[in-house]
Amino acid sequence: MYDDVLLPTDGSDAADAAVQHAIELADRYGARLHVLYVADTTEYSTVTFEDAVVDPLTEEGESVVDGVVEQATDRNVDAVGVVMKGGAYETILQYVEDEGIDAIVMGTHGRRGLDRALLGSVTERVVRTADVPVLTVRADEE
């Protein structure tokens, strides 16, 4: 039923709530788990340091993705981690199309506060526009 499961994450507590659900779903169906962190380039994210351009969001993304891939691997789940740049929900949907993703597992909300209220959350946009099933996971109140 599911060969490829996508877990978009921003490393927030809300996104972390979805990690075990995604790993379990991939494990149950023998699917490959794709862990995607989108470094949102629609906002300023780069800094210059000693004549080199460093993107802290990309570095953070690599750390977040590596941690989830390690958790999946510990459960014997085939996992791949990807960090991409772009607008969050657009990049998620493009990844789904490009990689033939069968299902998406994601937290109900991420890091954005006011933007979420004004513009609608990334999760909401993915739920409304994805052509594949989307499992949303609410974070614990703690």
Summary of the structure (lengths in Angstrom):
residues: 142
radius of gyration: 14.8
end to end distance: 33.7
largest distance: 50.2
contacts: 442
relative contact order: 0.23
helix: 42%
strand: 26%
